[in-house]
Amino acid sequence: MNLLEQIPLVTRRVLDDDTVGVSLSRSFTASTRELWEAVTEADRREIWFGPAEAEVHACEPEELLRLDWEGGVLEITFADRTLTLTHTFPRDGLWDTYGPALAGIDWDTALASLALHLAMDAESDEGEEETFIRRLAEEWSVDKQQAQRAVNLFLE
């Protein structure tokens, strides 16, 4: 699976109202049930995402999962083979320094990892990861300096 080919498969939106955040939506070839299981079953999630614990606020199987996540709220919806992930949080110094690129790259990377997991293909070409991070920073950032700071943070 080519990482760079994953970039146009995601619809991205920056949220900047009372709270800030990012929203990403992506369709998969896997069924909604398979997506739900990959996200909610701890042993499967750990393969593509790593260990994660969060307080669950709402859970409607194969439709909605709402969690406390890193000082904010993470809402994941599932519909017609499409996963939409929305992470909102209070504006803070990280947002002011890195803009939406920091959270956006994190979640884009998670969705690419999920796609790799579902496809059972974990190989990428040499140097592809760095190019992937740089392209995602361009996708998420209006401010070039914020984008470069986010790239530097991810590539350290």
N, C-alpha and C positions, 0 to 999 in steps of 0.2 A: 504494500500500500504506500503510495506516495503522499507524504505529509502536505506538500504544497497543493495537491489536488483537493485536500480537505477544506482549504480556506473558503472557496466560493460556495461550499455546501451549507454554510452557516449564515443565517440572517441575524444581524447584530443591531442592537438598539441601545443607546446611552440614555439613562434615566437621570434627570437633574431637576428635581422639584424640591419638596420638603426634605426628602431623603434622596440619596444618589445611588447609582448602581448600574448594572448591565443586564441585558436580556438577550439570550441567544436561542435560536430555534433551528432545529435540524431534523430532516427526515432520514430514516434508516430503512434498509431492506428488511430488517428484523421486524417481527410482529410487535404490536404494542405489549403483549404479554412478555415476550422476550426482553424488551426494553425495561419493563417494570422489574422483572426478576434480576436483570443485570445491575440495576440501581439499588434495589431493596434487599437483596440477599447478600449478607455480609461476606461470605466466602467468595462470591463472584465479584462484588464491588471491590474487594481488596486487591484482586488481580489487576484491575485497570485503574483504580483510583488510589489505592492504599487504605490503611486503616482510617476509619472516620466514625465519630460518635457525635450525635446531635440530639437535642430535644425535639421530638415530633409534636407539632401543633395540629396538624390535620393529615389524615390519610384516607384516601378513597382509592382502593386498589385499582390499578391500571388507569387511573385518571389524574390523581393529585397527591402530591407529597409536599407538606409545608413544614420547615424546620427552622430552629434557631441556628444561625451559622455565622461564626466569626464576627460577633457583635451586630449582626443584622438578621435578615430573614431570607431564606432560600426557598423558593417555590418552584417545583418541577411539575409540569403538566404533561400528560401523555394523551395523544389522540391520533388515530389513523397513521400509526408508524412514525409519528413526529413527537419529538421531545422538545419542550420549551422550558428553559431554565432562566429564572429571574432572581437575581441576588441584589437586594437593596440593603442600605446601611446608612447611618448618619454621616454627613460630610465630616472628614477629618483631615489630618495632615498628609496621610498617604494619598488621599484623593487629590488634594491640592498639589502634591509633588508629582505624582505619576499619572493623574487623570484616570480615565476609564481603562487605559491599557493594562494596568496592573491586574485588576479583577478580570478584565476581558481575556487577557492571554491565559490566565489560570484556567478559566472555564472553557475557552477554545481548546486548550491542551487536553482538558478532561474529556471533552466531546470527541476529540481525535483518538484519545486512548480508548474510549468506549467503542468507537468504530473499529479500531484495531482488534479489540477483544472480541467483538461480535464477528469479525471476519477471521479471527484466529491467525492474524498475520502481524508479527511484531517487528519486522525488519524495515529499516529506512536507509536511504543512501547516505554516505559520509558527507557531513556538512549540512545535511538537509535540516537538522534540528535548528541550527543557528539561522538559516534562511527563513524557516518557518516562524521563528520568534520575531525576526525583523519585519516580516510581512504582516504578521498579526498586529504588531505595534503600529504599523502604518494604517491598518484597517480601523483600529480603535482610537487613534489619537488625532486631534485637531492641532494640538500644540506639539511641535517637533521636539522641543526640549524635554517635555514630559515623556514623549515616545522614546527618546534616546536614553533617558534615565531608567525607564522600565526595561528596555533591552539590556542595558548594563546590569541591572539587578538580576535578570533571568540568566544571563550568560556568565556571571561571576563564578 
